Amino acid sequence: MNRLEGKIAVITGGNSGIGLATARRFAEEGAHVFITGRRQNELDAAVRQIGKQATGVQGDVSNLADLDRLYETVKREKGRIDVVFANAGGGDALVPLGAISEELFDTTFSRNVKGLLFTVQKALPLLLDGGSIILNASIAASKGMPGMSVYSATKAAVRSFARGWTVDLKARKIRVNAISPGPIDTPGVKSLGLTEAQLEQFKTDIVGAVPLARMGRADEIASAALFLASDDSSYVTGIELFVDGGMAQI
């Protein structure tokens, strides 16, 4: 069943990890997807992997001119948007309080908060009434984790956006929901600045805190995003959907 047949979706950070898995899934379900990524080579490879139902637009969500170029492309080629998955973001290192730099703070908030906000705001003129906005948050907004306080604060802001924007957009019947993944085994895990040995220990420690005793897969987040993008969730808005193996639930 093609649950997104004929839909137009925008997925930021669609060149790898959760974004790429979601773009593939949306395309399989009948959508045309516009994906973004900062690295042109990865973006081109992702478009080839997804196929003819994908369009890649290189850019950084924290750069408002790049977002303008994205939506100019969408307007020119398709003229509308049905689904926005504001997925791009992340954290570059584990840094405890006492070692947080201004650069780390500015970079993380610029990408995860400013970039996500303007990804959504600049989509609104093209987003159809009754459309779906999905925000990529994290269980880090709900759980204290060592070295992740800045990242966690950005994801708490994302969760708050879902509540506030649900009210702001209710007259247009646009649904706004957040997905909060638990530990997902994606290339982004390698950006934490850890050695191979430290990374393996990090994964072991994380898995020990997950009731399902494993890391999640990007395609499992894609399944949740598909639910929120489709009419299957037509009476769902303002929620935080945890996809975390139970990690934040007990």
Beta strands, then each sheet from edge to edge (+ up, - down):
strand 1: 8-11
strand 2: 32-37
strand 3: 54-58
strand 4: 81-86
strand 5: 127-136
strand 6: 175-181
strand 7: 240-243
sheet 1: 3+ 2+ 1+ 4+ 5+ 6+ 7+
end
